[in-house]
Amino acid sequence: MALGPGEGREVLFGRNRPEVHICLGKDDPQVSRHHGTLTHREGRWWVSNTGRLPIRLAAGRLLFRGEEPLPLDTGYTPLFAGGSRGREHLLEVFVTDAEGGHRPPRHEDVTRPPRVWTLTDAERLALVALGRRYLLHEPRPQPLTWRQTAAQLTEARPGEGWTDKRVEHLVNAVRLRLSRDGVAGLTREEVGEPVGNSLNDHLIRALMTSTTLVPMDLTLIDGA
């Protein structure tokens, strides 16, 4: 659905197709019949929640019924409505700039590759060991400690001089490099205290999302 700006214009979404503009989760009774509303006012689009369950936005922000509407930035915003048995229903919202315009279908375009960062051999080894639990798809993974990472590398590749300080230096160099390239959540200033494992967690997830690290990299430390 496409709708131009106009004070007071609304787009209703939810499960009850006859009474909303966009049907979301039509067969999922945990999605409210009218789950949320997009409203244009004061020159911006806003999202509000009228459903029983929260709407999840980017970075895990939850919007509950009764809270003040949130303004949407120009560009792409995914909205997730939680449902039954772990289901999530996605509403993709694209807010155009003042010049408007509609993005045409691009069915035949060549798929764009992801942004993959270049790593040295030593950096890749350190990060694969640090993020081993993520690459193994363990539930709720956490990075290994510097000492655990160094011990794992020393066992897998003896004689290469792996220490916790070397691992820390290599990983921090990659983290700062990605931060300078615009990857969010990789500095103490962004995350805030207490930092805990947040910086390394965000780093590993960014590297995996971009396919810089993939599960097959585990063969570097576990053998082919």
Protein Blocks (a to p, Z undefined) as FASTA:
>chain_A
ZZdddehiacdddjblmlpfbdghklbckbcfblbdcddeehiacdddfbfbdcddehhi
acdehiacddddehjdddddddeehiacddddddddfknpadddffkbccdddddddddf
klmmmmmmmmmmmmnopahiadddfklmmmmmmmmmghklpafklmmmmmmmmmmmmmmn
opghiafklnopafklmlmmmmmmmmmmnomacfklmmmmnoZZ
